[in-house]
Amino acid sequence: VPVLALVIDRAQATMSATLLEAGVFLAGSAGALLVARARAAMHRGLASAAPAAGVAGASSIKAITRCSPPIVLSGPVSKGFGRGGKLLGCPTANLDEAALGSKLDTIETGVYFGWAKLEGTVYKMVTSVGWNPTFHNDKKTVEPHILHEFKADFYGKPLSIVLSGRLRPELEFKSMEELISAIDNDKAVALEALATGAYDADCASL
């Protein structure tokens, strides 16, 4: 809608000026994340009348495909591409591809949710499986985002995850704002689904 586009453009300009005056523009990826998240949040606020499906690549609890049986993966946590936390605000605990072996090839790409077990504790998580088409990766990866804030890294620690359901397919996004909005929605839908108790039994697989 032209009027909405004009409002968004003007709001972005106002937001940029406000951030600049406040002195909170940051260099590099931190600054990019700040601006992208602010723009994504602002867009969602201005277009709040639109349904969740209006977000590019949005998933919903009704669109979940249950994994039957649940898919269990385990291996040491390896260093990823370094953009999950820095660029997207979504740090990941990537599973070592060598430890996954040929099982990785059998899993359909997409965004999943379920449970993760680290050092004896079980957490809720959402996971990307695939090639990250927005970034054109040259290898297939499993990138769990554990829905818990940790004070320290745990590279090399053994991690087990169970994929309870598939939220959506992999998609190539046109902007960081679109990608961040989709990631935020994935996490919200995952938490909503896991809160129902319908997937609690999957924890026994860990």
Buried (B, 14 or more C-beta within 10 A) or exposed (E): EEEEEEEBEEBBEEBBEEBEEEEEEEEEBEEBBBBBBBBBBBBBEEBEEEEBEEBBBBBBBEEBEBBEEBBBBBBBBBEBBEBBBBBBBBBBBBBBBEBBEEEBEEBEBBBBBBBBBBEEEEBBBBBBBBBBEBEEEEEBBBBBBBBEEEEEEBEEEBBBBBBBBBBBEBBBBEEBBBBBBBBBBBBBBBEEBBEEEEBEEBBEBB
